Amino acid sequence: MKIIKLMNKIFVSALFVFYMYALIRVILFKFSWRDLSFLWYQLQTNLRNPVNLINELKMGNLIPFKTISINIQSLSSWPDFSNLVGNIVAFIPFGMFLVFLSKNRGISFIGVFISSLSFSLCIESLQVIFSIGIFDVDDLILNTSGGLLGYCAIKLCDNVYNKLIVNTSSSVQDREIVDKQEF
């Protein structure tokens, strides 16, 4: 039994690494691959000229729900729809993996909130530092919401599963007791 649990843990950990790789590649590199020398050049340029970083931040969105409200108003537009839904959906597995990888699935709602927000903040900050995207506070909100949805989905499934198992096993035990009493 311990070997199976260990194998499951290794498998889930490997899936998490693959997921993180894919997520970073999609969010940071927008489905294309940037040469590491390009990223190094961008970093050096921005460190030598901190004004670049300030300009990058000025181009971004620091007003909560600004981009979200724009996206909601024009959901018929594919870019707006994909930005709104995509940022949530992309982080649902993140919340799920946090539950699966925590000891006894014991990570709390607050733990997932902080982890999702922190990871999203890292991604948004890297976009600014490497000048490969725009910082958007609404992405933090949407990504964190996705992580929390993943957490809630797993916890809901756990509750349903536990109720089904408990109800099934207790009704089987009740029937066995009744059967024994009849004889």
C-alpha positions in Angstrom: 0.0 0.0 0.0 2.9 2.4 0.8 4.5 1.7 -2.5 1.2 2.6 -4.4 0.9 5.8 -2.4 4.5 6.7 -3.2 4.0 5.9 -6.9 0.9 8.1 -6.9 2.8 10.9 -5.2 5.6 10.7 -7.8 3.1 10.6 -10.6 1.2 13.6 -9.3 4.4 15.5 -8.7 5.6 14.7 -12.3 2.2 15.9 -13.6 2.5 19.1 -11.6 6.0 19.8 -13.0 4.7 19.3 -16.5 1.7 21.5 -15.8 3.9 24.3 -14.4 6.1 24.1 -17.4 3.1 24.3 -19.8 1.5 27.2 -17.7 4.7 29.2 -17.7 5.3 28.6 -21.4 1.7 29.7 -22.3 1.4 32.7 -19.9 5.0 34.1 -20.2 5.9 33.1 -23.7 2.5 33.2 -25.3 3.0 29.8 -27.0 6.3 30.7 -28.6 9.7 30.1 -27.1 12.0 32.9 -26.2 15.7 32.4 -26.4 17.3 32.6 -23.0 19.8 35.0 -24.4 16.9 37.3 -25.3 15.5 37.1 -21.8 19.0 37.8 -20.4 19.3 40.8 -22.7 15.9 42.1 -21.6 16.8 41.7 -17.9 20.1 43.5 -18.3 18.5 46.3 -20.3 15.8 46.8 -17.7 18.2 46.7 -14.8 20.5 49.3 -16.4 17.4 51.5 -17.2 14.9 51.2 -14.3 12.8 53.8 -16.2 11.9 50.9 -18.6 10.4 49.0 -15.6 8.4 52.1 -14.5 7.1 52.5 -18.1 6.2 48.9 -18.3 4.2 49.2 -15.0 2.5 52.4 -16.3 1.3 50.6 -19.4 -0.2 47.9 -17.2 -3.4 47.8 -15.3 -3.2 48.5 -11.6 -6.9 49.2 -11.1 -8.8 46.1 -9.9 -11.7 44.9 -12.1 -10.9 47.4 -14.9 -9.9 44.7 -17.4 -12.5 42.3 -16.1 -15.3 44.7 -16.6 -14.1 45.5 -20.1 -13.9 41.8 -20.9 -17.4 41.2 -19.5 -18.9 44.0 -21.6 -17.5 42.5 -24.8 -17.7 38.7 -24.2 -18.6 38.2 -27.8 -15.0 39.1 -28.7 -12.7 36.1 -28.6 -9.7 37.9 -27.1 -11.8 39.3 -24.3 -13.6 36.0 -23.6 -10.3 34.0 -23.7 -8.6 36.4 -21.4 -11.4 36.3 -18.8 -12.1 32.5 -18.9 -8.5 31.5 -19.8 -7.0 33.1 -16.7 -9.4 31.3 -14.5 -9.3 27.9 -16.2 -5.5 27.9 -16.4 -5.2 28.1 -12.6 -7.9 25.5 -11.7 -5.3 22.7 -11.9 -3.0 24.7 -9.7 -5.5 24.7 -6.9 -6.1 20.9 -7.4 -2.4 20.1 -7.4 -1.9 22.0 -4.2 -4.5 19.8 -2.5 -3.1 16.6 -4.0 0.4 17.4 -3.0 -0.3 18.6 0.5 0.0 16.2 3.3 -3.3 14.4 3.8 -4.9 16.9 1.5 -4.7 19.3 4.4 -3.9 22.6 2.7 -6.5 25.3 3.7 -8.5 27.6 1.6 -6.3 30.5 2.8 -3.2 28.4 1.9 -4.4 28.0 -1.7 -5.4 31.6 -1.8 -1.9 32.8 -0.8 -0.1 30.2 -3.0 -2.2 31.1 -6.1 -1.9 34.8 -5.5 1.9 34.6 -4.9 2.5 32.4 -8.0 0.4 34.7 -10.1 2.2 37.8 -8.8 5.5 36.1 -9.7 4.3 35.5 -13.3 3.0 39.1 -13.7 6.2 40.5 -12.3 8.3 38.4 -14.6 6.4 39.8 -17.5 7.4 43.3 -16.5 11.0 42.4 -15.6 11.6 40.7 -18.9 9.4 43.1 -21.0 7.4 40.2 -22.4 4.0 41.2 -21.2 1.9 43.7 -19.3 1.2 43.6 -15.6 -2.5 43.4 -15.0 -3.9 43.2 -11.4 -7.0 41.6 -12.8 -4.9 38.6 -13.9 -4.0 38.2 -10.2 -7.7 38.2 -9.4 -8.7 35.8 -12.1 -5.7 33.4 -11.6 -6.3 33.3 -7.8 -10.0 32.6 -8.4 -9.0 29.7 -10.7 -6.8 28.3 -8.0 -9.6 28.6 -5.4 -12.1 26.9 -7.8 -9.7 24.0 -8.2 -9.4 23.7 -4.4 -13.2 23.9 -4.0 -13.8 21.3 -6.7 -11.4 18.7 -5.0 -12.9 19.4 -1.6 -16.4 19.0 -2.9 -15.5 15.7 -4.7 -13.8 14.5 -1.4 -17.0 15.3 0.5 -19.3 13.6 -2.0 -17.0 10.6 -2.1 -16.7 10.3 1.7 -20.5 10.6 2.1 -21.1 7.9 -0.5 -18.5 5.6 1.0 -19.8 6.2 4.6 -23.4 5.8 3.6 -22.7 2.7 1.5 -20.5 1.0 4.1 -22.8 1.9 7.0 -25.9 0.6 5.2 -24.0 -2.6 4.3 -23.1 -3.0 8.0 -26.7 -2.3 9.1 -27.9 -5.0 6.7 -25.4 -7.5 8.0 -26.5 -6.8 11.6 -30.2 -7.2 10.6 -29.4 -10.5 8.8 -27.5 -11.9 11.8 -30.4 -11.0 14.1 -32.9 -12.7 11.9 -31.1 -16.0 12.2 
